Amino acid sequence: MKFKKKPVVIEAQQLTVFNLEELEQWCKGSIKGLRLPANQRVIDIQTLEGEMRAQIGDWIIKGVKGEFYPCKPEIFAMTYEPVEAA
C-alpha cells in the first residue's frame, strides 16, 4: 500500500548563526559548543524519540502535538512548502 501525508500546517524556523539563542528558547533546547565559532554551535533538542541535535542550516519544526524536532534542509525542502498567512 502507498500513503501520502495529510496536509497539515506546521511552524518551522531555520537555524542560523543570527537566531541561535532565539531558537534555543523557542524549542526549549540547549546550545552546545559556546566556545566554538557561532557557525559550529549546535542546539540539542529533547524530542519524542530522545535528544536530537540541530546544526546551523537545519530547520526546527514544531509538530502537531507541540513537540520540536530538527530536520535537514534537503528533507525539509522535499516535504514542506510555504503557505500564505491567514
N, C-alpha and C positions, 0 to 999 in steps of 0.2 A: 504494500500500500504506500501511497505518497500523501504527504501532508504539506500544507503551507501555513505560515504564521498568520495568526489573526491580526488585523490592522489595529494595533494598539499604539497610542501616542505616549512617548516616554520623554523624560527630561534627561539631557546629557550635556556635558561640557568637556571640551578638550583640555587636557593638562598642558600648560606651557610654563616657561620659566617666569612669566609675569603673573600667573594666577595660582601658583603653587600653594600659598598659605590660604587663599580664599577657598580653593577646592578641598584642602585638608579639613577645613571647618565644615564645609557643605556635606562631605561624605563621612565625617567623623573618623577620618583616617589619622595616620601619624607620619610626618615627614621623616625620612631616614636619610642619612648622609649629609647632615647640615654643614659639615666641614668641607664637603666636596663643592666644586663649582655648581651653580644653580642648574645647569643643563644635565648634570649627572645625578641630581637628587631624585628620590622616588617617594611615593606615598604607599604605605601599607594599609589596606582596607580590609576590615572584617566583613566577609561575605557569608552567604548561607552555606557555602562549601568550605569555609575556613578563610584564613588570611591570604589575600592576593596582593600582588604588587602592581602599581601603575607607574609607568615611566613617562617622561616628557614625550608628548605626542599621542599618548593613549587617550581614549575617551573614557570618562567615568559616567556610568549610566545609573539612573535611579529607576529601579524596576517597579513593576505593577504593585508590589506589596511594600514599597518604600525602602527596599534593600538597595545597596550600592554594589557595583562591581565594575572592574576595568574591562575595556575592550580595545583590542589592537585597531589602529586606524583602517587597515585594509579590510578587516571583517566588518567594522562599523559602516564603511562605505558600501559594502555589498549588501548589508542588511537594512540600513536605515536611510531615509531621505527627509529633508526638512519639510515641515508643514507650516502653513500660514497661521499666524496667531488669530485666535477667535475674537 
